[in-house]
């Protein structure tokens, strides 16, 4: 895929996240475009009307190598994960409501929704601080480990994947599971998938074709 195509994918991802109420006037997504090249949305851009002109390129130190506006202050979040995870090619960071509500009251993310199982268990960084320094980024990456997602107390969420489609879809599954968990808790104790049920979900639902279907569902709403 050309870099122009990657930039358009990134634009589509961010606009879909904004439409899904996962990203608002903040939040940022990135794609690893080379060993020392990262595509990321400009910090000052309007997410709802994003275009490829709002995508900049930085190196692993956060230095601007293409574009005329600065990357987001939390670019460290992305570079920290890329340094620690050679398998990760895309990162989504947002401040979604429902999953953040759980962290605000110390409620753990539970496997209550089939697609949400793919992210369980989800570690929580026990600070609301922005990930805007290298030490903070390294701390987040260490806590994330090999997991596909993490939460930050009273702050937000991060999801990563082998491409931007995977990272986008996992971010959506994370928030949908949190929403269903929160709403079910208003009635009683939510049912949690057993270990056997979780294993079956991972076997059946972690597929590129299903991720693409979810992406296509959201992308159709942009038209």
Residue pairs with C-beta under 8 A, 6 or more apart in sequence:
1 9
3 33
3 39
4 52
6 31
6 33
6 39
6 164
7 39
7 52
7 55
8 52
9 31
9 164
9 165
10 29
10 30
10 31
10 39
10 40
10 41
10 55
10 164
11 41
11 50
11 51
11 52
11 54
11 55
12 219
12 222
13 29
13 92
13 164
13 167
13 168
14 23
14 27
14 28
14 29
14 41
14 47
14 50
15 47
15 48
15 50
15 222
16 168
16 215
16 218
16 219
16 221
16 222
17 23
17 27
17 29
17 47
17 92
17 94
17 168
17 171
17 172
18 24
18 27
18 47
18 48
18 50
19 48
19 218
19 221
19 222
20 172
20 175
20 218
21 96
21 97
22 94
22 96
22 171
22 172
22 175
23 47
23 94
23 95
24 47
24 95
25 46
25 47
26 94
26 95
27 47
27 92
27 93
27 94
27 95
27 156
28 40
28 41
28 43
28 71
28 72
28 74
28 75
28 78
28 93
29 40
29 41
29 90
29 91
29 92
29 93
29 164
29 167
29 168
30 38
30 39
30 40
30 41
30 78
30 90
30 91
31 38
31 39
31 40
31 89
31 90
31 163
31 164
32 38
32 82
32 88
32 89
32 90
33 39
33 57
36 59
36 60
37 57
37 58
37 59
37 65
38 57
38 58
38 59
38 60
38 75
38 78
38 79
38 82
39 55
39 56
39 57
40 55
40 56
40 57
40 58
40 71
40 72
40 75
40 78
41 47
41 50
41 54
41 55
41 56
41 72
42 54
42 55
42 56
42 67
42 69
42 70
42 71
42 72
43 69
43 70
43 71
43 72
43 73
44 69
44 70
45 54
45 69
54 69
55 67
56 64
56 66
56 67
56 68
56 69
56 70
56 71
57 64
57 65
57 66
57 67
58 64
58 65
58 71
58 75
58 79
59 65
60 79
60 82
60 83
61 79
62 71
62 75
62 76
62 79
64 70
64 71
73 130
73 132
74 93
74 130
74 131
74 132
76 131
76 132
76 133
76 134
76 136
76 137
77 91
77 93
77 131
77 137
77 140
77 158
78 91
78 93
79 134
79 137
80 131
80 134
80 136
80 137
80 138
80 140
80 141
81 88
81 91
81 137
81 140
81 141
81 144
81 158
81 160
82 88
82 91
83 138
83 141
84 138
84 141
84 142
84 144
85 141
85 144
85 146
85 160
87 162
88 160
88 161
88 162
89 161
89 162
89 163
89 164
90 160
90 161
90 162
90 163
90 164
90 166
90 167
90 168
91 158
91 159
91 160
91 167
92 158
92 159
92 160
92 167
92 168
92 170
92 171
93 131
93 156
93 157
93 158
94 156
94 157
94 171
95 155
95 156
95 157
96 156
96 157
96 171
96 174
96 175
96 178
97 175
98 175
98 178
98 179
98 181
98 182
99 109
99 151
99 157
99 174
99 175
99 177
99 178
100 151
100 154
100 155
100 156
100 157
101 107
101 178
101 182
102 108
102 109
102 151
102 178
102 181
102 182
103 124
103 151
103 152
103 153
103 154
103 155
104 153
104 154
107 181
107 185
108 121
108 124
109 116
109 119
109 120
109 121
109 122
109 124
109 151
109 174
109 177
109 178
109 181
110 120
110 181
110 190
110 192
111 117
111 120
111 177
111 192
111 193
111 198
112 177
112 180
112 181
112 184
112 190
112 191
112 192
112 193
113 173
113 176
113 177
113 180
113 181
114 193
114 201
114 205
115 173
115 176
115 177
115 201
115 205
116 173
116 174
116 176
116 177
116 178
116 180
116 181
117 177
117 193
117 197
117 198
117 201
117 202
117 205
118 148
118 170
118 173
118 201
118 202
118 205
118 206
119 147
119 148
119 149
119 159
119 170
119 173
119 174
119 177
120 198
121 147
122 147
122 149
122 150
122 151
122 174
123 143
123 144
123 145
123 147
123 150
123 151
124 150
124 151
124 152
124 153
125 139
125 140
125 143
125 150
125 151
125 152
125 153
125 155
126 153
127 152
127 153
127 155
128 152
128 153
128 154
128 155
129 136
129 155
130 136
130 155
131 137
131 140
131 152
140 150
140 152
140 158
143 150
144 150
144 158
144 160
148 159
148 160
148 161
148 170
149 157
149 158
149 159
149 160
149 170
149 171
149 174
150 157
150 158
151 157
152 158
157 171
157 174
157 175
159 167
159 168
159 170
159 171
159 174
160 167
160 170
161 167
161 168
161 169
161 170
165 208
165 211
165 212
165 215
166 208
166 211
168 215
168 218
169 211
169 214
169 215
172 214
172 218
180 190
181 190
184 190
184 191
193 201
